[in-house]
Amino acid sequence: AALRAAFRALADSGLWWETVLSLSLRFCFQKKATSLPDTILKNGLNNRYCVLEVSILQRNGSDAEKHLTVTASQSLQDTELCILRNGWESVPVVPGDIIHLEGECSSGTWIIDEQSGYLILYPDLLLSGTTISKSIRCMRRAVLSERFKVSSGSRQTLVGTILHEIFQQSVTNNLAQEKLEELANKIVYGQKYLKEMYHLNLRQTEILREVEEYLPSFLKWAEDFMHNPANQNKMQLKLSNDGKTEDFSCKVEIADILDIEENIWSPRFGLKGKIDVTARVKIHRQPGVQCRVMPLEVKSGKESNSIEHRSQVILYTMLNLERRVDPEAGFLLYLKTGTMYPVSGGRMDRRELMKLRNHVAFYLMHSTHESAMGRQNSQLAALPPVVDDSQACKYCSQVHNCFLYGRAVEQKMDSVSFPPAMVPIIERETQHLKPSHLEYFSLWYLMLTLELQSGEGKKGYKNIWMMPSLEREKAGDCVGNMIRVEEVQEISEGEYLHIFQRGNGTIPGTNLLVGDRVVVSGEENDLLGLATGYVNEVSVTKISCLLDRNLSKLPKNVIFRLDHEEGNFGIGVTFENLSKLMKDSPVSERLRNLIIDFHKPRFIQHLSSVLPPEAKETVANILKGLNKPQKQAMKKVLLSKDYTLIVGMPGTGKTTTICALVPAPEHAEKGGVSNMTEAKLVLFLTSLFIKAGCNPSDIGIISPYRHQLKTITDLMAKLKENRVEVNTVDKYQGRDKSIIIVSFVRNSNEENLGALLKDWRRLNVAITRAKHKLIMVGCVPSLSHYPPLEKLLCHLQSEAMISFFSVLFCERG
């Protein structure tokens, strides 16, 4: 902006009549690209150029142009010229940046202007269509959403997800009304969304009622647009015809559903996305019928036909260029009304969206900068400016993180100013935080950002499309030339077992291990990122993987590559945890007191208050084999109300101590033995049954230990589930319930654990009280020490009736 103002001042003064001013920006960027050992440069479809120099050139009376000296040579010797004009000069490109160029290069010169070409800044940073569309009204929200990706969830989001699945399955299978209602029932009452419903305290009956309101619109849409060309509503579509783009009225028929949730990566445009529905569409117009494969974006919220929604569709048309002919248009469907809007992806719209994408990418790549003291003292950079719209901020999902970053980081920057009306709002929303809390947030945000940048620089996804599988195999990070064999098995909802076999013999040495995350792609670049998942088994010739998509619809001759997923896919959770720590809530306040303000953890004074005399032998057996400091650490853990840190030099036995703690979650207290983990699991299961429509009075909970019954009863009372009967085995003699949950409590490797569980008569009563469903909760290795239970467990195991769970409960906070 300053340079442009200087140009205008010179022009107004008449000092440069009929002259051309070329101003090199090298003085602004002391670092000039000289070598790029970790960067792959190349020509071709997925070209990568390094920017060597940037200069601004302006002729009298015309807008400025930005001239880039670029090279696709690894030695940086052979250079080409790229001229940016007609708005493209606003792209914030600097020497050393990596860019992708779309268009034509004539005599070593690229022209990127209003009519032709695109420049993609940092093309290996793939941004979603959702992120870019968010940036239209607020770029700050778009940048923050790339950092804080984990959502706590809401009723609206859950209902929308369920509606998407019902719609996608119904159109794929062309369901009639009765089958559609049956499908809705199956999905709502299935297991897939039970956890989210439980967290949101929602019942399946109320979710189903809300979902059923949409079903008539589903049917009406299918009637209008699927397999019934005679009944089509006319639409205005702008499509090419004999090389010319025309706006014409036509009838649209959805002839076939090719894919749902199709995952596409586009290294050409720096985009990625999951397309709700990929459809083969018949366009009926004079003089005949034209077929195209088009994206269909589905929305469950309010019908708006907004610029954000339309922009998503346009970006999906660009994603389609990776795999098929340019669809030129897509469709936007609102499930509530069944209204479908055509959205044409014209040159102008695509151009402006690519410019937005470049600006978002710039902020993400430049989220830190070197301080005056050098690279070792990196500092956080400013985010895009805060919008001056308190009403829009009120409903923004990133408002907490936006104000938090402004207060903790940007308020210290002289170069950043906030809209005057927003200053008191930011202060009010962050007033619960002390200076120490803001400093903690700033420090850890910086550390996480540097870790993210380090991972992206060294690994990331770019090697999947920039390096052939043979080259990646040398480092053991990829296995190529794989074909899919045997049938794909659906292990659970959204989890599919695939078996891949090496096409030309044995698998070379690989670093892929069972449990590693992998990205499955086709060897050809048009099939990037087909699915992600985990390695299930590795043999000399085969690798089996559990993937998030079923790839059986792809042609059998597709050659696959399996790449080790080395990206920072889990770091979004860490950013979100940092955000939650700064929330204005009692739980977050307590955690801030302990973690940031160093409030001392609290401990019970005497071990005897939690360990009755009869438990001393059990505790002594657990402590057997530990040295004195390890025993002291164990006792400290038992006395803890908040947390206990176990520290020590390498080799002092920290792991041994922790391992001794893990198998002993049961607590021997005055009045008996209890197991809080089991009690919470019993409460969770009970709540699920009630949410599924079971009457609380039809559920019974049994435990041999009275103290466990008290623990469960106390938990039930907190959640007002007091109509569920919780009692001993003896109290259930001669009675039954539809559902019985038995909590066995004991969890220890010692054999001398009392006589209650050795009584086969009590066991017989406990497991015969259920009329319809019996659930037994316990530790199989521990219970195997009791002869009656050992026989029962052997039988259940032989019948494959035991499920093994790894359950982690946070008992305090």
C-alpha positions in Angstrom: 0.0 0.0 0.0 2.9 2.4 0.8 4.6 1.6 -2.5 1.4 2.2 -4.4 0.9 5.5 -2.6 4.4 6.5 -3.6 3.7 5.6 -7.2 0.6 7.8 -7.3 2.5 10.7 -5.7 5.1 10.5 -8.4 2.5 10.3 -11.1 0.6 13.3 -9.7 3.8 15.3 -9.6 4.5 14.7 -13.3 8.0 13.6 -12.6 7.8 10.5 -14.8 5.9 11.3 -18.0 5.9 8.4 -20.5 8.4 6.6 -18.3 8.3 3.2 -16.7 9.3 2.8 -13.1 10.6 -0.6 -12.1 11.2 -0.9 -8.4 12.9 -4.0 -7.1 11.7 -5.3 -3.8 14.9 -7.0 -2.9 15.6 -4.3 -0.4 12.4 -5.4 1.5 13.6 -9.0 1.6 17.2 -9.3 2.6 17.0 -13.1 2.2 17.2 -14.1 -1.4 16.6 -17.7 -2.5 20.0 -19.3 -3.3 19.4 -23.0 -2.8 16.4 -25.2 -1.9 17.7 -28.6 -0.7 14.4 -29.7 0.8 12.1 -28.4 -2.0 11.2 -30.2 -5.2 10.9 -28.0 -8.2 9.5 -29.1 -11.6 7.6 -28.2 -14.7 4.5 -29.8 -16.0 0.9 -30.2 -14.8 1.8 -30.1 -11.1 4.6 -27.6 -11.6 6.5 -26.0 -8.7 8.3 -22.7 -9.2 10.6 -20.9 -6.8 10.2 -17.1 -6.7 13.7 -15.5 -7.0 12.8 -11.8 -7.3 9.7 -9.6 -7.0 9.4 -6.2 -8.6 6.6 -3.8 -9.2 6.3 -2.0 -12.5 3.8 0.7 -13.3 3.3 2.6 -16.5 1.8 6.1 -16.5 -1.9 6.0 -15.9 -2.2 2.2 -15.6 -2.5 -0.1 -12.6 0.6 -1.6 -11.2 2.0 -5.0 -12.3 3.9 -7.4 -10.2 6.8 -9.1 -12.0 8.2 -12.3 -10.6 11.4 -14.0 -11.7 10.8 -17.7 -11.2 12.5 -20.9 -11.8 11.6 -24.6 -11.9 15.3 -25.6 -11.9 16.7 -27.2 -8.7 19.9 -25.3 -9.4 17.9 -22.0 -9.7 19.7 -21.2 -13.0 17.0 -21.3 -15.7 14.5 -18.5 -15.0 11.2 -17.5 -16.4 9.1 -14.3 -16.0 5.6 -14.3 -14.5 3.5 -11.1 -14.8 0.6 -10.5 -12.4 -2.0 -7.9 -13.3 -5.7 -7.0 -13.1 -5.9 -7.7 -9.3 -3.4 -10.6 -9.2 -0.6 -8.1 -8.2 -2.2 -8.1 -4.7 -1.1 -11.7 -4.1 1.4 -11.4 -1.2 4.3 -13.3 -2.8 7.9 -12.8 -1.7 11.3 -14.1 -2.8 11.8 -17.7 -1.7 8.1 -18.6 -2.0 7.0 -21.7 -3.8 4.2 -21.2 -6.3 2.2 -23.2 -8.9 1.3 -21.6 -12.2 -1.8 -22.4 -14.3 -2.1 -21.2 -17.9 0.3 -20.9 -20.8 3.9 -20.0 -20.9 4.9 -18.2 -24.1 8.6 -17.5 -24.8 9.5 -18.0 -21.1 6.7 -15.6 -19.9 3.6 -16.3 -17.9 0.7 -13.8 -18.0 -1.7 -14.1 -15.1 -4.5 -11.6 -15.6 -8.3 -11.1 -15.7 -8.7 -13.5 -18.7 -6.2 -16.3 -18.2 -4.1 -18.2 -15.7 -3.9 -18.7 -12.0 -1.1 -18.3 -9.5 -1.4 -20.7 -6.5 0.7 -19.6 -3.5 2.1 -22.4 -1.3 0.3 -25.1 -3.4 1.3 -27.9 -1.1 -0.7 -26.4 1.7 -4.1 -27.9 0.8 -7.0 -25.8 2.1 -10.6 -27.0 2.3 -13.4 -25.4 0.4 -15.1 -24.7 3.7 -12.1 -22.8 5.0 -11.9 -20.6 1.9 -15.6 -19.9 1.8 -15.4 -18.8 5.5 -12.8 -16.2 4.5 -15.3 -14.3 2.3 -16.8 -12.5 5.2 -14.0 -12.9 7.8 -10.5 -14.1 6.9 -9.6 -14.2 10.5 -12.3 -16.9 11.2 -10.9 -18.9 8.3 -7.3 -18.8 9.6 -8.4 -19.7 13.1 -10.6 -22.6 11.9 -7.5 -24.2 10.4 -5.8 -24.2 13.8 -8.8 -25.0 16.1 -10.4 -27.8 14.0 -11.9 -29.9 16.8 -15.5 -29.0 17.5 -17.2 -29.7 20.8 -20.3 -30.5 18.8 -23.9 -29.2 18.9 -27.4 -30.5 18.3 -27.5 -28.7 15.0 -24.3 -30.3 13.8 -25.3 -33.8 14.9 -28.7 -33.5 13.2 -27.1 -32.2 10.1 -24.6 -35.1 10.0 -27.4 -37.7 10.4 -29.5 -36.0 7.7 -26.5 -36.1 5.3 -26.1 -39.8 5.9 -29.8 -40.6 5.4 -29.9 -38.5 2.2 -26.7 -40.0 0.8 -27.8 -43.6 1.5 -31.4 -43.0 0.2 -30.3 -41.5 -3.1 -27.6 -44.2 -3.6 -30.2 -46.9 -3.2 -33.2 -45.0 -4.7 -35.4 -45.7 -1.7 -39.2 -45.4 -1.6 -41.0 -43.7 1.2 -41.4 -46.8 3.5 -37.7 -47.8 3.0 -36.6 -44.2 3.6 -38.5 -44.1 7.0 -36.9 -47.5 7.9 -33.5 -46.2 7.0 -34.0 -43.0 9.1 -35.0 -45.2 12.1 -32.0 -47.5 11.6 -29.5 -44.7 11.5 -31.0 -42.7 14.4 -31.3 -45.8 16.7 -28.0 -47.3 15.5 -24.8 -47.2 17.5 -22.9 -44.7 15.3 -24.2 -41.5 16.9 -25.0 -42.8 20.4 -21.9 -41.3 21.9 -22.7 -37.8 20.5 -26.3 -38.0 21.7 -25.1 -39.0 25.1 -22.7 -36.1 25.4 -25.4 -33.6 24.2 -28.0 -35.2 26.5 -30.3 -35.9 23.5 -32.8 -38.7 23.1 -33.2 -40.7 19.9 -36.9 -40.1 19.9 -36.5 -36.3 19.7 -33.8 -36.6 17.0 -36.0 -38.9 14.9 -38.9 -36.4 15.1 -36.7 -33.6 13.8 -35.3 -35.9 11.1 -38.7 -37.0 9.9 -39.6 -33.4 9.1 -37.1 -33.5 6.3 -38.2 -36.8 4.7 -41.0 -35.4 2.5 -38.5 -33.0 0.9 -36.1 -35.9 0.2 -38.9 -37.7 -1.7 -40.0 -34.6 -3.5 -36.4 -33.9 -4.7 -36.0 -37.5 -5.8 -39.3 -37.3 -7.7 -38.3 -34.0 -9.4 -34.7 -34.8 -10.3 -33.9 -38.6 -10.3 -34.7 -40.8 -13.3 -37.7 -38.8 -14.4 -36.7 -36.3 -17.1 -40.3 -35.6 -18.1 -41.0 -34.0 -14.8 -37.9 -31.8 -14.4 -38.0 -28.2 -13.3 -36.1 -25.8 -15.6 -32.9 -24.2 -14.5 -30.6 -21.5 -15.8 -27.1 -22.9 -16.3 -24.0 -21.2 -17.7 -22.0 -23.8 -19.6 -19.7 -23.9 -22.6 -21.1 -24.7 -26.0 -18.7 -25.1 -29.0 -16.1 -23.1 -27.2 -18.4 -20.3 -26.0 -20.0 -19.9 -22.6 -23.7 -19.5 -22.8 -26.5 -19.0 -20.2 -29.4 -21.2 -21.1 -32.5 -22.8 -19.7 -32.5 -26.6 -19.4 -33.9 -29.6 -17.6 -31.7 -31.5 -15.2 -31.8 -35.2 -14.4 -29.7 -36.9 -11.8 -29.0 -40.1 -13.7 -26.6 -41.9 -11.4 -24.9 -41.4 -8.0 -21.2 -42.2 -8.6 -19.9 -41.5 -5.1 -20.7 -40.0 -1.7 -18.2 -38.2 0.5 -15.7 -38.4 -2.3 -12.3 -37.3 -1.0 -10.2 -35.3 -3.5 -6.8 -33.6 -3.1 -5.8 -31.0 -5.7 -2.1 -30.1 -5.6 -2.7 -27.9 -8.7 -5.0 -25.5 -6.9 -3.9 -26.1 -3.3 -7.4 -27.4 -2.4 -8.9 -30.5 -0.8 -12.4 -31.5 0.1 -15.1 -34.2 0.6 -17.9 -33.8 -1.9 -21.2 -34.7 -0.4 -22.6 -36.4 -3.6 -20.8 -36.9 -7.0 -23.5 -37.5 -9.6 -23.7 -38.2 -13.3 -26.1 -35.5 -14.6 -28.1 -35.4 -17.8 -28.7 -31.9 -19.1 -31.7 -31.9 -21.4 -31.5 -29.0 -23.9 -31.9 -28.4 -27.6 -30.8 -30.2 -29.7 -30.1 -33.1 -27.4 -28.9 -34.5 -24.1 -25.5 -33.8 -22.6 -23.9 -35.9 -19.7 -21.6 -34.4 -17.1 -20.2 -35.5 -13.7 -21.1 -32.8 -11.2 -20.7 -32.1 -7.5 -23.8 -31.8 -5.3 -23.4 -29.9 -2.0 -26.0 -30.7 0.6 -27.1 -28.3 3.3 -29.3 -29.1 6.3 -29.6 -25.6 7.6 -31.6 -22.5 6.6 -32.1 -22.1 2.9 -30.0 -19.0 1.9 -28.2 -19.6 -1.4 -25.5 -17.5 0.2 -22.2 -16.6 -1.4 -20.4 -18.8 1.1 -22.5 -21.9 0.1 -22.2 -21.1 -3.6 -18.4 -20.6 -3.3 -18.1 -24.1 -1.9 -19.8 -25.6 -4.9 -17.5 -23.6 -7.3 -14.4 -24.8 -5.4 -15.7 -28.4 -5.8 -16.0 -27.9 -9.5 -12.3 -27.1 -9.5 -11.5 -30.2 -7.4 -13.3 -32.2 -10.1 -10.6 -31.1 -12.5 -8.2 -33.6 -10.8 -10.2 -36.6 -11.8 -12.5 -35.8 -14.7 -13.6 -33.2 -17.4 -14.4 -29.8 -16.1 -18.1 -29.9 -14.9 -18.3 -26.1 -15.1 -21.2 -26.2 -12.6 -22.5 -27.9 -9.6 -25.6 -27.9 -7.4 -26.6 -26.6 -4.0 -29.4 -28.6 -2.3 -31.2 -27.5 0.8 -32.6 -30.6 2.5 -35.3 -28.8 4.5 -37.2 -27.6 1.4 -35.8 -29.8 -1.3 -34.8 -26.7 -3.3 -31.8 -27.2 -5.5 -29.9 -24.3 -7.0 -27.5 -24.6 -10.0 -24.1 -22.9 -9.4 -21.9 -22.2 -12.4 -18.1 -22.1 -11.8 -17.1 -19.3 -14.1 -13.7 -17.9 -14.6 -14.3 -14.7 -12.6 -15.6 -16.6 -9.5 -12.8 -19.1 -9.6 -10.2 -16.3 -10.0 -11.5 -14.4 -6.9 -11.7 -17.5 -4.8 -8.1 -18.5 -5.7 -7.0 -15.0 -4.6 -8.8 -15.5 -1.3 -7.1 -18.9 -1.0 -3.7 -17.3 -1.5 -4.3 -14.8 1.2 -5.4 -17.4 3.7 -2.4 -19.6 2.8 -0.1 -16.6 3.3 -1.4 -15.9 6.9 -1.1 -19.6 7.7 2.5 -19.9 6.4 3.5 -16.6 8.0 2.0 -17.3 11.4 5.4 -16.5 13.0 8.2 -14.2 12.2 11.8 -13.8 13.3 12.4 -11.3 16.1 15.1 -8.7 16.0 17.3 -11.2 17.9 17.1 -13.8 15.1 15.5 -17.1 14.2 16.0 -18.6 17.6 13.5 -16.0 19.0 10.5 -16.4 16.8 7.4 -14.5 17.6 3.7 -14.9 16.7 2.5 -12.8 13.8 -0.8 -10.9 13.6 -3.9 -12.6 12.3 -6.1 -10.9 9.6 -7.9 -7.9 11.1 -10.9 -8.2 13.3 -14.1 -7.3 11.4 -16.1 -4.4 12.8 -19.4 -6.3 13.2 -20.3 -7.3 16.8 -23.5 -9.1 15.5 -21.5 -11.3 13.1 -19.0 -12.1 15.9 -21.8 -13.1 18.2 -22.6 -16.2 16.1 -19.1 -17.0 15.0 -17.7 -20.4 16.1 -14.2 -18.9 16.5 -15.2 -15.9 18.6 -13.5 -17.2 21.8 -10.2 -17.9 20.0 -10.4 -14.7 18.1 -10.7 -12.5 21.2 -8.3 -14.6 23.1 -5.6 -14.3 20.4 -6.2 -10.6 20.2 -5.9 -10.0 23.9 -3.0 -12.4 24.5 -0.9 -11.8 21.4 -1.9 -8.8 19.2 -2.6 -6.3 22.0 1.2 -6.1 22.5 1.8 -5.3 18.9 2.1 -1.6 17.8 1.1 -2.5 14.3 -2.3 -4.0 15.3 -5.3 -1.9 16.1 -8.9 -3.1 16.8 -12.1 -1.4 15.7 -13.0 0.9 18.6 -16.4 -0.7 19.1 -14.8 -4.1 19.5 -12.3 -3.2 22.1 -14.7 -3.3 25.1 -16.2 -6.5 23.9 -12.8 -8.2 23.6 -11.9 -6.9 27.1 -15.2 -8.2 28.6 -15.0 -11.6 27.0 -11.4 -12.2 28.3 -11.7 -10.4 31.7 -11.7 -13.7 33.6 -8.1 -14.3 32.5 -5.0 -13.1 34.5 -1.9 -11.8 32.8 -0.2 -15.1 33.6 -3.0 -17.0 31.7 -2.6 -14.8 28.7 1.1 -15.3 28.7 0.7 -19.0 29.0 -1.6 -19.1 26.0 0.7 -17.0 23.9 3.7 -19.1 24.7 2.0 -22.5 24.0 0.4 -21.2 20.9 3.8 -20.2 19.6 5.3 -23.6 20.6 2.5 -25.5 18.9 2.8 -23.4 15.8 6.5 -23.9 15.5 6.0 -27.7 15.9 3.4 -27.5 13.1 5.7 -25.6 10.9 8.6 -28.1 11.6 6.4 -31.1 10.7 5.1 -29.5 7.5 8.6 -28.5 6.5 10.2 -31.9 7.0 7.3 -34.2 6.2 3.8 -33.2 5.5 1.7 -34.7 2.6 3.5 -33.1 -0.3 5.9 -36.0 -0.9 2.9 -38.2 -1.8 2.3 -36.2 -5.0 5.7 -34.8 -5.5 7.7 -38.0 -5.3 7.1 -41.3 -7.2 6.4 -44.3 -5.0 9.7 -46.0 -6.0 11.7 -43.1 -4.6 9.6 -43.0 -1.4 10.1 -46.7 -1.0 13.9 -46.2 -0.6 13.3 -44.4 2.6 10.7 -47.0 3.7 7.9 -44.5 3.9 5.8 -45.9 1.1 4.8 -49.2 -0.6 3.8 -48.9 -4.2 2.7 -51.1 -7.0 -0.1 -52.7 -4.8 -3.3 -54.2 -6.1 -6.4 -54.8 -4.1 -7.2 -58.5 -3.5 -10.1 -60.3 -1.8 -13.4 -58.7 -0.9 -13.6 -55.6 1.1 -15.1 -56.3 4.6 -17.1 -53.7 6.6 -15.7 -54.2 10.1 -17.9 -51.5 11.6 -19.7 -48.4 10.4 -17.2 -46.3 8.5 -14.3 -48.8 8.8 -13.5 -51.1 5.9 -10.8 -53.9 5.8 -8.8 -53.9 2.6 -6.1 -56.3 1.6 -3.4 -55.1 -0.8 -0.8 -57.4 -2.5 2.4 -56.4 -4.2 1.9 -56.6 -8.0 5.4 -57.9 -8.7 6.5 -60.1 -5.9 7.5 -59.4 -2.3 7.1 -56.1 -0.5 10.5 -54.3 -0.1 11.8 -53.3 3.3 9.3 -50.8 4.8 8.9 -48.7 8.0 5.2 -49.4 7.9 4.1 -51.1 11.1 0.8 -52.4 12.5 -1.1 -49.4 13.8 0.6 -46.8 11.6 -1.6 -44.3 9.8 -1.5 -44.5 6.0 -2.9 -42.6 3.1 -4.0 -44.8 0.2 -3.7 -43.2 -3.3 -3.6 -44.4 -6.9 -0.2 -44.5 -8.5 -1.6 -41.9 -11.0 -1.9 -38.4 -9.6 -5.6 -38.1 -10.4 -6.4 -40.6 -7.5 -4.6 -38.8 -4.6 -5.8 -39.3 -1.1 -8.5 -41.9 -1.8 -8.7 -43.0 1.8 -6.9 -42.9 5.1 -6.7 -45.4 7.9 -4.4 -47.8 9.8 -2.2 -50.7 9.0 -3.9 -53.8 10.3 -1.3 -56.5 9.3 2.0 -56.7 7.3 3.3 -59.8 5.7 6.0 -60.6 3.0 3.6 -60.0 0.1 0.4 -58.4 1.6 -0.6 -55.4 3.7 -4.1 -55.2 5.2 -5.5 -51.8 6.2 -8.6 -50.5 8.0 -9.7 -47.5 5.9 -12.4 -44.9 6.2 -13.8 -45.5 2.7 -14.7 -48.5 0.7 -12.6 -48.6 -2.5 -14.2 -51.7 -4.1 -16.1 -49.5 -6.6 -12.8 -48.5 -8.2 -11.7 -50.5 -11.3 -9.9 -53.7 -10.5 -6.8 -52.6 -12.5 -6.1 -49.6 -10.3 -2.5 -49.7 -8.9 -2.3 -48.3 -5.4 0.4 -46.8 -3.2 0.3 -46.8 0.6 2.1 -43.8 2.1 2.9 -43.4 5.8 0.9 -40.4 7.0 3.4 -38.2 8.5 1.4 -35.0 8.8 0.5 -33.3 12.1 -3.0 -34.8 12.0 -3.4 -34.8 15.8 -2.1 -31.3 16.7 -5.6 -29.7 16.2 -6.7 -31.5 19.4 -3.8 -29.8 21.3 -4.8 -26.4 20.0 -8.4 -27.1 21.0 -7.3 -28.2 24.5 -5.3 -24.9 24.9 -8.4 -23.0 23.9 -10.6 -24.9 26.4 -8.1 -24.2 29.2 -8.9 -20.5 28.7 -12.7 -20.9 28.8 -14.8 -19.0 31.4 -16.0 -22.1 33.2 -15.4 -23.7 36.7 -13.6 -26.7 35.3 -11.2 -24.5 33.2 -10.6 -22.2 36.1 -9.6 -25.1 38.4 -7.2 -26.4 35.7 -5.7 -22.9 35.2 -5.1 -22.7 39.0 -3.3 -26.0 39.0 -1.4 -25.8 35.7 -0.6 -22.1 35.2 -0.8 -20.6 38.7 0.9 -23.6 40.4 -1.6 -24.1 43.1 -0.3 -27.1 45.1 -2.2 -30.3 44.6 -4.2 -31.5 47.6 -3.6 -34.8 49.4 -5.5 -36.8 52.0 -3.6 -36.7 55.3 -3.6 -40.3 56.3 -3.7 -43.5 54.3 -5.8 -45.2 57.0 -8.7 -42.9 56.1 -9.0 -44.6 52.7 -7.5 -48.0 53.4 -9.3 -50.1 56.1 -7.3 -52.7 58.1 -8.6 -55.6 56.0 -7.1 -54.0 52.9 -3.6 -53.9 54.2 -2.7 -57.3 52.9 -4.0 -56.5 49.4 -2.0 -53.2 49.3 1.1 -55.0 50.6 0.9 -57.5 47.8 0.6 -54.7 45.2 3.7 -52.9 46.7 5.7 -56.2 46.8 8.8 -55.9 44.8 9.0 -52.1 44.8 11.8 -50.2 46.5 11.2 -47.5 49.1 10.9 -44.5 46.8 8.5 -46.4 44.5 6.4 -47.4 47.5 6.3 -43.7 48.6 5.2 -42.7 45.2 2.4 -45.3 45.2 1.2 -44.1 48.6 1.2 -40.5 47.4 -1.0 -41.5 44.4 -3.5 -43.1 46.7 -3.7 -40.0 48.8 -4.1 -37.6 45.9 -7.1 -35.4 45.4 -5.8 -33.6 42.3 -2.8 -35.1 40.7 0.6 -36.7 41.5 3.7 -36.2 39.4 6.1 -39.2 39.5 9.6 -38.0 38.6 13.0 -39.5 38.7 16.3 -40.0 36.9 16.3 -42.6 34.0 16.5 -46.1 35.4 14.9 -45.3 38.8 11.8 -47.3 38.1 9.1 -44.7 37.1 7.6 -47.1 34.5 7.6 -50.0 37.1 5.7 -47.8 39.5 3.1 -46.6 37.0 2.6 -50.2 35.8 1.9 -51.2 39.4 -0.7 -48.4 39.6 -2.5 -49.3 36.4 -4.0 -52.7 37.3 -5.2 -51.5 40.7 -8.1 -49.1 40.1 -10.2 -50.8 42.8 -10.3 -49.0 46.2 -10.5 -50.7 49.5 -12.1 -48.3 51.9 -14.0 -48.4 55.2 -17.1 -50.3 54.4 -15.8 -52.4 51.6 -14.3 -52.4 48.1 -15.3 -50.2 45.1 -14.2 -49.5 41.6 -15.0 -46.0 40.3 -14.0 -46.9 36.7 -16.5 -49.7 36.6 -19.1 -47.6 38.3 -18.8 -44.9 35.7 -19.0 -47.5 32.9 -22.2 -48.9 34.5 -23.7 -45.4 34.6 -22.7 -44.8 31.0 -24.3 -48.1 29.8 -27.5 -47.3 31.9 -27.8 -43.9 30.3 -27.4 -45.4 26.8 -30.3 -47.8 27.5 -32.5 -45.0 28.8 -31.7 -42.8 25.8 -32.5 -45.7 23.5 -36.0 -45.8 25.0 -35.8 -48.3 27.9 -37.8 -47.6 31.0 -35.5 -47.1 34.0 -37.6 -49.4 36.1 -36.8 -52.2 33.7 -33.1 -51.9 34.4 -31.4 -53.6 37.4 -27.8 -53.2 38.6 -26.2 -55.9 40.7 -22.8 -56.0 42.5 -21.6 -58.3 45.3 -20.0 -55.4 47.1 -22.1 -52.9 49.0 -19.6 -50.1 48.7 -19.7 -50.4 45.0 -23.5 -50.2 45.1 -23.2 -47.0 47.1 -20.7 -45.6 44.6 -23.1 -46.4 41.7 -26.1 -45.0 43.6 -24.3 -41.7 44.3 -23.5 -41.4 40.6 -27.1 -42.2 39.6 -28.4 -39.5 41.9 -26.3 -36.9 40.3 -27.8 -37.6 37.0 -31.3 -38.1 38.4 -31.4 -41.7 37.3 -32.8 -42.8 40.6 -35.6 -45.1 39.2 -32.9 -47.7 38.3 -32.7 -50.3 41.0 -29.2 -50.8 42.4 -28.9 -53.8 44.8 -27.0 -56.8 46.0 -27.3 -60.3 44.6 -29.3 -61.5 47.6 -31.9 -58.8 47.1 -32.6 -60.0 43.5 -33.3 -63.6 44.6 -36.5 -64.7 42.9 -36.9 -61.4 40.9 -35.9 -60.4 37.4 -35.5 -57.3 35.1 -35.5 -56.8 31.4 -31.9 -55.6 31.6 -29.3 -56.6 34.2 -25.9 -55.0 34.6 -23.5 -56.8 36.9 -20.4 -55.0 38.3 -17.8 -57.5 39.6 -15.5 -54.7 41.0 -12.3 -56.7 41.6 -9.2 -55.8 39.6 -6.0 -57.3 40.9 -3.5 -60.0 40.0 -3.5 -61.5 43.5 -5.4 -64.8 44.0 -6.4 -64.2 47.6 -9.2 -61.7 47.0 -11.9 -62.8 49.3 -14.8 -65.3 49.1 -17.7 -63.3 47.7 -16.9 -64.1 44.1 -16.2 -67.8 44.8 -19.8 -68.5 45.7 -21.3 -70.2 42.6 -24.8 -69.8 44.0 -24.5 -66.0 44.1 -23.1 -66.0 40.6 -26.0 -68.2 39.4 -28.5 -65.7 40.8 -26.7 -62.7 39.4 -26.5 -64.0 35.8 -30.1 -65.4 35.7 -32.0 -62.2 36.6 -32.1 -60.8 33.1 -35.1 -61.5 30.9 -33.7 -59.9 27.7 -30.1 -58.6 28.1 -27.3 -59.3 30.5 -24.1 -57.2 30.7 -21.3 -58.2 33.0 -18.6 -55.6 33.7 -15.3 -56.8 35.0 -11.6 -57.5 34.6 -11.2 -60.9 32.9 -7.7 -61.7 34.2 -8.7 -60.9 37.7 -12.0 -62.7 37.6 -10.3 -65.8 36.2 -8.8 -66.4 39.7 -12.3 -67.4 40.9 -13.2 -71.0 39.8 -17.0 -70.3 39.1 -16.2 -67.2 37.1 -13.3 -68.9 35.3 -15.7 -71.6 34.0 -18.2 -69.0 32.9 -15.5 -66.9 31.2 -14.1 -69.9 29.3 -17.6 -70.6 28.0 -18.2 -67.0 27.0 -14.9 -66.8 25.3 -15.4 -70.0 23.3 -18.7 -68.5 22.1 -17.1 -65.1 21.2 -19.4 -63.3 23.6 -16.8 -61.2 25.4 -15.9 -57.7 24.3 -12.6 -56.1 25.4 -12.5 -52.4 26.0 -9.8 -50.0 26.9 -11.7 -47.3 28.9 -10.1 -44.2 30.3 -12.1 -42.1 32.7 -11.0 -38.8 34.2 -12.1 -39.0 37.8 -11.4 -35.4 38.8 -12.3 -32.7 36.4 
